[in-house]
Amino acid sequence: MTDPRPVLVFDSGLGGLSVLRAIQALLPERCAIYLADDAGFPYGERTDDDLVGRVVALIGEAISA
């Protein structure tokens, strides 16, 4: 029996697609959800509080969709 839980790949704007491809190669039976935050790129200048708020909001929106 395959695991029905999807794997979430969150991409801050750089490198996430290669991570997604690697996961799909290792776990071809698992569903993958790719969530990219291109609008927030780059993350380097943001504060920790800003990043946490942004990521929590984006993942919350994805879960409720």
The first five atom37 places (N, CA, C, CB, O) and aatype in JSON, in Angstrom:
{
  "aatype": [12, 16, 3, 14, 1, 14, 19, 10, 19, 13, 3, 15, 7, 10, 7, 7, 10, 15, 19, 10, 1, 0, 9, 5, 0, 10, 10, 14, 6, 1, 4, 0, 9, 18, 10, 0, 3, 3, 0, 7, 13, 14, 18, 7, 6, 1, 16, 3, 3, 3, 10, 19, 7, 1, 19, 19, 0, 10, 9, 7, 6, 0, 9, 15, 0],
  "atom_mask": [
    [1, 1, 1, 1, 1],
    [1, 1, 1, 1, 1],
    [1, 1, 1, 1, 1],
    [1, 1, 1, 1, 1],
    [1, 1, 1, 1, 1],
    [1, 1, 1, 1, 1],
    [1, 1, 1, 1, 1],
    [1, 1, 1, 1, 1],
    [1, 1, 1, 1, 1],
    [1, 1, 1, 1, 1],
    [1, 1, 1, 1, 1],
    [1, 1, 1, 1, 1],
    [1, 1, 1, 0, 1],
    [1, 1, 1, 1, 1],
    [1, 1, 1, 0, 1],
    [1, 1, 1, 0, 1],
    [1, 1, 1, 1, 1],
    [1, 1, 1, 1, 1],
    [1, 1, 1, 1, 1],
    [1, 1, 1, 1, 1],
    [1, 1, 1, 1, 1],
    [1, 1, 1, 1, 1],
    [1, 1, 1, 1, 1],
    [1, 1, 1, 1, 1],
    [1, 1, 1, 1, 1],
    [1, 1, 1, 1, 1],
    [1, 1, 1, 1, 1],
    [1, 1, 1, 1, 1],
    [1, 1, 1, 1, 1],
    [1, 1, 1, 1, 1],
    [1, 1, 1, 1, 1],
    [1, 1, 1, 1, 1],
    [1, 1, 1, 1, 1],
    [1, 1, 1, 1, 1],
    [1, 1, 1, 1, 1],
    [1, 1, 1, 1, 1],
    [1, 1, 1, 1, 1],
    [1, 1, 1, 1, 1],
    [1, 1, 1, 1, 1],
    [1, 1, 1, 0, 1],
    [1, 1, 1, 1, 1],
    [1, 1, 1, 1, 1],
    [1, 1, 1, 1, 1],
    [1, 1, 1, 0, 1],
    [1, 1, 1, 1, 1],
    [1, 1, 1, 1, 1],
    [1, 1, 1, 1, 1],
    [1, 1, 1, 1, 1],
    [1, 1, 1, 1, 1],
    [1, 1, 1, 1, 1],
    [1, 1, 1, 1, 1],
    [1, 1, 1, 1, 1],
    [1, 1, 1, 0, 1],
    [1, 1, 1, 1, 1],
    [1, 1, 1, 1, 1],
    [1, 1, 1, 1, 1],
    [1, 1, 1, 1, 1],
    [1, 1, 1, 1, 1],
    [1, 1, 1, 1, 1],
    [1, 1, 1, 0, 1],
    [1, 1, 1, 1, 1],
    [1, 1, 1, 1, 1],
    [1, 1, 1, 1, 1],
    [1, 1, 1, 1, 1],
    [1, 1, 1, 1, 1]
  ],
  "atom_positions": [
    [[0.84, -1.19, 0.0], [0.0, 0.0, 0.0], [0.88, 1.24, 0.0], [-0.96, 0.0, 1.22], [1.86, 1.31, 0.75]],
    [[0.55, 2.21, -0.83], [1.33, 3.44, -0.88], [0.81, 4.43, 0.16], [1.28, 4.06, -2.29], [-0.35, 4.4, 0.57]],
    [[1.69, 5.29, 0.56], [1.35, 6.32, 1.54], [0.57, 7.42, 0.83], [2.64, 6.9, 2.23], [1.09, 8.02, -0.12]],
    [[-0.66, 7.72, 1.26], [-1.47, 8.7, 0.56], [-1.11, 10.16, 0.87], [-2.9, 8.47, 0.89], [-1.59, 11.07, 0.19]],
    [[-0.27, 10.38, 1.89], [0.07, 11.75, 2.25], [1.0, 12.37, 1.21], [0.72, 11.8, 3.64], [1.99, 11.75, 0.83]],
    [[0.69, 13.57, 0.74], [1.57, 14.21, -0.23], [2.82, 14.78, 0.44], [0.83, 15.31, -0.98], [2.84, 15.05, 1.64]],
    [[3.85, 14.94, -0.37], [5.09, 15.59, 0.06], [5.0, 17.04, -0.4], [6.37, 14.86, -0.52], [4.76, 17.3, -1.58]],
    [[5.2, 17.98, 0.51], [5.17, 19.39, 0.16], [6.59, 19.89, -0.05], [4.46, 20.22, 1.26], [7.45, 19.73, 0.82]],
    [[6.84, 20.48, -1.21], [8.12, 21.12, -1.5], [7.85, 22.61, -1.56], [8.76, 20.58, -2.85], [7.15, 23.09, -2.45]],
    [[8.41, 23.34, -0.61], [8.27, 24.79, -0.58], [9.54, 25.4, -1.16], [8.01, 25.31, 0.87], [10.64, 25.13, -0.7]],
    [[9.36, 26.22, -2.17], [10.49, 26.84, -2.88], [10.46, 28.35, -2.65], [10.44, 26.51, -4.4], [9.49, 29.02, -2.99]],
    [[11.52, 28.86, -2.07], [11.62, 30.29, -1.81], [12.02, 31.06, -3.07], [12.61, 30.56, -0.7], [12.14, 32.29, -3.03]],
    [[12.22, 30.36, -4.15], [12.53, 31.05, -5.41], [13.79, 30.59, -6.1], [0.0, 0.0, 0.0], [14.1, 31.07, -7.19]],
    [[14.52, 29.66, -5.51], [15.76, 29.22, -6.13], [16.04, 27.76, -5.77], [16.92, 30.12, -5.69], [16.28, 27.45, -4.6]],
    [[16.03, 26.88, -6.74], [16.45, 25.51, -6.53], [15.37, 24.5, -6.19], [0.0, 0.0, 0.0], [15.67, 23.31, -6.08]],
    [[14.16, 24.92, -6.01], [13.11, 24.0, -5.57], [12.73, 22.95, -6.59], [0.0, 0.0, 0.0], [12.37, 21.83, -6.22]],
    [[12.79, 23.29, -7.86], [12.42, 22.31, -8.88], [13.38, 21.13, -8.92], [12.36, 22.96, -10.24], [12.95, 20.01, -9.16]],
    [[14.66, 21.37, -8.69], [15.62, 20.25, -8.66], [15.37, 19.37, -7.44], [17.07, 20.78, -8.65], [15.53, 18.15, -7.51]],
    [[14.97, 19.97, -6.33], [14.62, 19.19, -5.14], [13.37, 18.36, -5.42], [14.39, 20.12, -3.91], [13.31, 17.19, -5.06]],
    [[12.37, 18.96, -6.07], [11.15, 18.24, -6.42], [11.47, 17.05, -7.32], [10.16, 19.18, -7.13], [10.96, 15.95, -7.08]],
    [[12.29, 17.24, -8.32], [12.66, 16.13, -9.23], [13.36, 15.01, -8.48], [13.56, 16.65, -10.36], [13.12, 13.84, -8.75]],
    [[14.24, 15.36, -7.54], [14.94, 14.33, -6.76], [13.97, 13.54, -5.9], [16.03, 14.96, -5.89], [14.07, 12.31, -5.79]],
    [[13.03, 14.22, -5.28], [12.02, 13.54, -4.45], [11.18, 12.62, -5.31], [11.12, 14.58, -3.71], [10.91, 11.48, -4.92]],
    [[10.76, 13.09, -6.47], [9.94, 12.27, -7.36], [10.71, 11.05, -7.86], [9.46, 13.09, -8.54], [10.11, 9.99, -8.07]],
    [[12.01, 11.19, -8.05], [12.82, 10.04, -8.47], [12.94, 9.01, -7.35], [14.21, 10.51, -8.9], [12.91, 7.8, -7.61]],
    [[13.06, 9.47, -6.12], [13.2, 8.57, -4.97], [11.87, 7.98, -4.52], [13.84, 9.29, -3.82], [11.82, 6.85, -4.04]],
    [[10.8, 8.75, -4.67], [9.47, 8.33, -4.19], [8.44, 8.5, -5.31], [9.04, 9.16, -2.94], [7.54, 9.33, -5.2]],
    [[8.56, 7.72, -6.39], [7.67, 7.93, -7.54], [6.19, 7.67, -7.23], [8.1, 7.05, -8.67], [5.32, 8.16, -7.94]],
    [[5.91, 6.9, -6.19], [4.52, 6.58, -5.86], [3.84, 7.66, -5.03], [4.46, 5.27, -5.12], [2.62, 7.64, -4.86]],
    [[4.62, 8.61, -4.52], [4.06, 9.67, -3.66], [3.66, 10.88, -4.49], [5.08, 10.09, -2.57], [4.35, 11.27, -5.43]],
    [[2.53, 11.45, -4.12], [2.07, 12.7, -4.72], [2.93, 13.84, -4.15], [0.54, 12.94, -4.44], [3.23, 13.86, -2.96]],
    [[3.31, 14.77, -5.01], [4.1, 15.91, -4.56], [3.36, 17.2, -4.86], [5.49, 15.92, -5.23], [2.77, 17.36, -5.93]],
    [[3.4, 18.11, -3.92], [2.82, 19.44, -4.09], [3.97, 20.44, -4.1], [1.77, 19.77, -2.96], [4.78, 20.47, -3.17]],
    [[4.03, 21.23, -5.14], [5.1, 22.22, -5.28], [4.51, 23.61, -5.02], [5.75, 22.16, -6.7], [3.59, 24.04, -5.7]],
    [[5.05, 24.29, -4.04], [4.59, 25.63, -3.66], [5.77, 26.58, -3.76], [3.98, 25.64, -2.21], [6.74, 26.48, -3.0]],
    [[5.67, 27.51, -4.71], [6.77, 28.46, -4.93], [6.36, 29.86, -4.49], [7.18, 28.47, -6.41], [5.22, 30.28, -4.68]],
    [[7.31, 30.57, -3.91], [7.09, 31.95, -3.5], [8.0, 32.86, -4.31], [7.35, 32.13, -1.97], [8.88, 33.52, -3.76]],
    [[7.79, 32.88, -5.6], [8.61, 33.73, -6.47], [8.42, 35.21, -6.15], [8.27, 33.48, -7.94], [9.34, 36.01, -6.31]],
    [[7.23, 35.57, -5.69], [6.94, 36.97, -5.39], [7.75, 37.48, -4.19], [5.45, 37.16, -5.12], [8.0, 38.68, -4.08]],
    [[8.16, 36.58, -3.3], [8.91, 36.97, -2.13], [10.41, 36.91, -2.3], [0.0, 0.0, 0.0], [11.16, 37.29, -1.39]],
    [[10.87, 36.45, -3.45], [12.3, 36.31, -3.71], [12.95, 37.67, -3.9], [12.54, 35.42, -4.94], [12.36, 38.53, -4.56]],
    [[14.13, 37.91, -3.35], [14.96, 37.03, -2.51], [14.61, 37.17, -1.02], [16.44, 37.36, -2.73], [14.09, 38.2, -0.59]],
    [[14.9, 36.15, -0.27], [14.59, 36.13, 1.15], [15.7, 36.75, 2.01], [14.35, 34.71, 1.61], [15.46, 37.05, 3.18]],
    [[16.87, 36.96, 1.46], [18.02, 37.38, 2.23], [17.89, 38.66, 3.04], [0.0, 0.0, 0.0], [18.51, 38.78, 4.1]],
    [[17.11, 39.6, 2.57], [16.99, 40.9, 3.25], [15.84, 40.93, 4.27], [16.78, 41.99, 2.23], [15.69, 41.92, 4.98]],
    [[15.06, 39.88, 4.34], [13.89, 39.85, 5.21], [14.27, 39.46, 6.64], [12.83, 38.89, 4.66], [15.23, 38.73, 6.86]],
    [[13.49, 39.96, 7.59], [13.71, 39.57, 8.99], [13.13, 38.18, 9.23], [13.07, 40.61, 9.96], [12.31, 37.7, 8.46]],
    [[13.57, 37.55, 10.31], [13.04, 36.23, 10.67], [11.53, 36.29, 10.86], [13.71, 35.71, 11.95], [10.81, 35.41, 10.38]],
    [[11.04, 37.31, 11.55], [9.61, 37.44, 11.79], [8.83, 37.59, 10.48], [9.33, 38.64, 12.71], [7.75, 37.01, 10.32]],
    [[9.36, 38.36, 9.56], [8.72, 38.55, 8.26], [8.67, 37.22, 7.5], [9.47, 39.61, 7.44], [7.64, 36.87, 6.92]],
    [[9.78, 36.5, 7.51], [9.83, 35.22, 6.8], [8.85, 34.22, 7.39], [11.24, 34.64, 6.85], [8.11, 33.56, 6.65]],
    [[8.83, 34.1, 8.7], [7.92, 33.15, 9.34], [6.48, 33.51, 9.01], [8.14, 33.13, 10.88], [5.69, 32.63, 8.65]],
    [[6.13, 34.77, 9.12], [4.78, 35.2, 8.81], [4.4, 34.92, 7.37], [0.0, 0.0, 0.0], [3.29, 34.46, 7.09]],
    [[5.32, 35.19, 6.46], [5.06, 34.98, 5.03], [4.88, 33.5, 4.71], [6.21, 35.55, 4.2], [3.92, 33.12, 4.04]],
    [[5.79, 32.67, 5.19], [5.74, 31.24, 4.9], [4.5, 30.59, 5.54], [7.01, 30.54, 5.4], [3.82, 29.8, 4.89]],
    [[4.21, 30.93, 6.77], [3.02, 30.37, 7.43], [1.75, 30.77, 6.67], [2.93, 30.86, 8.9], [0.86, 29.95, 6.48]],
    [[1.67, 32.03, 6.23], [0.5, 32.48, 5.48], [0.37, 31.74, 4.14], [0.57, 34.0, 5.25], [-0.72, 31.32, 3.76]],
    [[1.47, 31.6, 3.43], [1.43, 30.93, 2.11], [1.03, 29.47, 2.26], [2.8, 31.03, 1.41], [0.2, 28.97, 1.5]],
    [[1.61, 28.78, 3.22], [1.27, 27.37, 3.41], [-0.17, 27.25, 3.91], [2.25, 26.69, 4.4], [-0.88, 26.32, 3.52]],
    [[-0.6, 28.16, 4.76], [-1.99, 28.16, 5.21], [-2.97, 28.32, 4.06], [0.0, 0.0, 0.0], [-3.98, 27.63, 4.0]],
    [[-2.66, 29.23, 3.14], [-3.5, 29.44, 1.97], [-3.53, 28.17, 1.1], [-3.0, 30.64, 1.14], [-4.59, 27.79, 0.6]],
    [[-2.38, 27.54, 0.94], [-2.32, 26.31, 0.12], [-3.13, 25.19, 0.75], [-0.85, 25.86, -0.07], [-3.79, 24.43, 0.04]],
    [[-3.08, 25.07, 2.05], [-3.81, 24.01, 2.75], [-5.31, 24.23, 2.62], [-3.4, 23.94, 4.24], [-6.07, 23.27, 2.45]],
    [[-5.74, 25.47, 2.71], [-7.18, 25.75, 2.68], [-7.76, 25.73, 1.26], [-7.45, 27.09, 3.32], [-8.98, 25.74, 1.1]],
    [[-6.92, 25.71, 0.25], [-7.4, 25.72, -1.15], [-7.92, 24.36, -1.58], [-6.29, 26.16, -2.09], [-8.35, 24.2, -2.72]]
  ]
}
